[in-house]
Amino acid sequence: MKKLVQIGYTLYSWLVICLLWFAGYLVLLVSPFGVKDRESRYNSVERKFTKIAFWFLGVKIDTNGVENIPVHEPVIFVSNHQSFFDIKLSLAAIPRNFSFLSKDIIFKIPILGKYMRASGHIGIRRSDERNAYTTLNEVIRKLESGKSIVFFPEGTRSANGELGHFKRGVSMVVLRSGKKVVPMAIVGSGGFLPKSSFLCNPEKRSISFRFGKPLEFPKVEKEDRSLSKEVLAEIRCEVSKLLGN
């Protein structure tokens, strides 16, 4: 019986998310706005419709430490990663527009890929080192233009909820951009939709977002491997603390 409930709720979840995403896309298509503010408008509509979707799903999202997020400057959010829904949940929880990195194959999906590009999200091919380096430079340009970025530096979802190793790319962006880092922890998303399953758990719909105090690091022009390792270790330590480890 439990499995049937999970299957039914999962189908309902994807139906709601897809319908509201498409509704938001239609709203943007008929809304008059210039090219200059297109990305901001897409982000704002994306966040609003995502919040509505989770309301329909009965997902409760608690946020702690929002006051730690600097208001008038772009920042780098660095978080753990437990669920396929982490991006959608972040859209509902983070009170500002941002871009995120996703596998480049997602951008090849008709309509969805176009929408993600218009929203300013960035595709990355992690298996191609040259492509990954170019992408990280694009992220730095995005930050310099005033847009915040969300990073999941583990590179993949955690199957057991434990914090994995952080990939070095995030420290490169932090040091080259000189922007503040806001450590972030998502608690409960792995229970709602774990990595090992395609089925949502309707009995685990309480998700918590914890934002730590911003971290500042020196801006450098050339890569310093020793400094990069120190930065990576400090950021990971702060995310780990927020998780309660």
C-alpha positions in Angstrom: 0.0 0.0 0.0 2.8 2.4 0.9 4.5 1.8 -2.5 1.2 2.6 -4.3 0.9 5.9 -2.3 4.5 6.8 -3.2 3.9 6.1 -6.9 0.7 8.1 -6.9 2.3 11.0 -5.1 5.4 11.0 -7.3 3.2 11.1 -10.5 1.2 13.9 -8.9 4.4 15.8 -8.0 5.9 15.7 -11.5 2.5 16.7 -13.0 2.2 19.7 -10.7 5.9 20.8 -11.3 5.7 20.4 -15.0 2.3 22.1 -15.4 3.4 25.1 -13.3 6.7 25.3 -15.0 5.0 25.4 -18.3 2.4 27.9 -17.0 5.3 30.2 -15.9 6.9 29.8 -19.4 3.6 30.9 -21.0 3.4 33.9 -18.8 6.8 35.0 -19.9 6.1 34.4 -23.6 3.1 36.8 -23.4 4.8 39.4 -21.1 6.4 42.4 -22.8 10.0 43.0 -21.6 13.3 44.0 -23.1 16.3 41.8 -23.6 18.2 43.7 -20.8 15.9 42.5 -18.0 14.9 39.2 -19.6 17.1 37.0 -17.3 15.9 38.7 -14.1 12.2 38.4 -15.2 12.7 34.7 -16.0 14.3 34.1 -12.6 11.6 35.9 -10.7 8.8 34.1 -12.4 10.7 30.8 -12.0 10.9 31.3 -8.3 7.3 32.3 -7.8 5.9 29.3 -9.7 8.3 27.0 -7.9 7.0 28.2 -4.6 3.4 27.6 -5.8 4.3 24.1 -6.9 5.7 23.1 -3.5 2.7 24.5 -1.8 0.5 22.2 -3.9 2.7 19.3 -3.0 2.4 20.1 0.7 6.2 20.5 1.1 7.1 22.7 4.0 10.4 24.6 3.6 11.9 26.3 6.7 14.7 28.8 6.3 17.2 29.7 9.0 19.9 32.4 8.8 18.5 34.3 5.9 19.8 37.5 7.6 23.3 36.2 6.9 22.8 36.7 3.1 24.3 40.0 2.0 21.6 42.1 0.4 23.2 44.5 -2.1 25.9 42.3 -3.7 26.2 39.0 -5.6 27.3 36.0 -3.6 28.3 32.4 -4.0 26.0 30.0 -2.3 27.8 26.7 -1.6 25.7 23.7 -0.5 25.5 20.0 0.1 23.6 17.9 -2.5 21.2 15.1 -1.6 18.3 15.1 -4.0 17.3 15.7 -7.6 14.9 18.4 -6.2 17.7 20.4 -4.5 17.7 23.0 -7.3 13.9 23.4 -7.3 13.9 23.6 -3.5 16.7 26.3 -3.6 14.6 28.3 -6.0 11.8 28.3 -3.4 14.1 28.9 -0.4 16.7 31.5 -1.5 15.2 35.0 -1.4 17.0 36.3 -4.5 17.6 35.5 -8.1 20.6 33.3 -8.9 22.1 31.1 -11.6 23.2 27.5 -11.1 25.3 24.9 -12.9 23.7 21.8 -14.4 24.8 19.0 -16.7 24.9 20.3 -20.3 22.7 17.5 -21.5 19.7 19.2 -19.8 20.2 22.2 -22.0 19.6 20.0 -25.1 16.0 19.2 -24.0 13.6 21.2 -26.2 11.9 24.2 -24.6 13.4 23.4 -21.1 17.0 24.0 -22.4 15.9 27.3 -24.0 14.2 28.3 -20.8 17.2 27.5 -18.7 19.5 29.5 -21.0 17.1 32.5 -20.9 17.1 32.3 -17.0 20.9 32.5 -17.0 21.6 29.0 -15.8 24.9 27.4 -17.0 25.6 24.0 -18.6 28.8 22.2 -17.8 30.4 19.1 -19.2 32.4 17.8 -16.2 34.1 15.0 -18.2 35.7 17.7 -20.5 38.3 19.6 -18.5 38.7 22.4 -21.1 34.9 22.8 -21.2 34.7 22.9 -17.4 37.4 25.6 -17.2 35.6 27.7 -19.8 32.3 27.3 -17.9 33.9 28.4 -14.6 35.1 31.6 -16.3 31.5 32.2 -17.5 30.4 31.8 -13.9 33.0 34.5 -12.8 31.6 36.8 -15.5 28.1 36.2 -14.2 29.2 37.1 -10.7 30.9 40.3 -11.9 27.7 41.3 -13.7 25.9 41.2 -10.4 24.3 37.7 -10.4 24.5 35.3 -7.5 25.5 31.7 -8.1 24.6 28.4 -6.4 27.2 25.7 -6.3 26.9 22.0 -5.3 30.6 21.2 -5.2 30.2 17.5 -4.3 29.4 17.1 -8.0 26.8 14.4 -7.3 24.0 13.6 -4.9 24.9 12.0 -1.6 23.3 8.6 -1.2 23.6 8.4 2.6 23.3 12.1 3.5 27.0 12.4 4.4 28.9 15.4 3.0 31.3 14.3 0.2 34.5 15.8 -1.0 34.3 19.2 -2.7 35.6 19.6 -6.2 38.2 22.3 -6.7 36.3 24.4 -9.3 34.4 26.3 -6.6 37.6 27.5 -5.0 38.8 28.8 -8.3 35.6 30.8 -8.8 35.8 32.1 -5.2 39.4 33.3 -5.5 39.2 34.7 -9.0 35.9 36.6 -8.4 36.6 37.8 -4.8 32.9 37.5 -4.0 31.6 36.4 -0.6 30.6 32.8 0.1 27.4 32.0 1.9 27.6 28.4 3.2 24.3 26.6 2.9 22.9 23.3 4.1 19.8 21.5 2.8 18.4 19.1 5.4 15.7 16.6 4.5 15.6 16.7 0.7 17.3 13.2 0.7 14.5 11.8 2.6 11.9 13.4 0.3 13.5 12.1 -2.9 16.6 10.0 -2.2 19.3 9.4 -4.8 18.6 5.6 -4.8 14.9 6.0 -5.7 12.6 7.5 -8.3 9.8 7.7 -5.8 9.0 10.6 -3.5 8.2 10.0 0.2 5.1 12.1 1.0 5.7 11.4 4.8 9.0 13.3 4.6 7.9 16.7 3.2 9.7 18.9 5.8 12.8 20.5 4.3 15.2 22.9 6.1 17.6 25.4 4.6 20.4 26.8 6.8 22.5 29.7 5.8 25.8 30.4 7.5 27.6 33.7 8.0 29.3 34.9 4.8 33.0 34.0 4.3 35.5 36.3 2.6 38.7 35.3 0.8 41.3 37.4 -1.0 40.9 37.9 -4.7 43.8 36.5 -6.7 44.6 36.6 -10.4 46.8 33.4 -10.6 45.9 30.0 -9.3 47.5 29.1 -5.9 46.9 25.4 -5.2 47.8 25.7 -1.6 45.4 28.6 -1.0 42.8 26.9 -3.1 42.9 23.8 -0.8 42.6 26.0 2.3 39.6 27.8 0.9 37.9 24.6 -0.1 38.5 23.0 3.3 37.2 26.1 5.2 34.0 26.2 3.1 33.4 22.5 3.4 33.9 22.8 7.2 31.2 25.5 7.4 28.7 23.5 5.4 29.4 20.5 7.5 28.7 22.5 10.7 25.4 23.7 9.3 24.5 20.1 8.7 25.2 19.3 12.3 28.3 17.2 11.7 
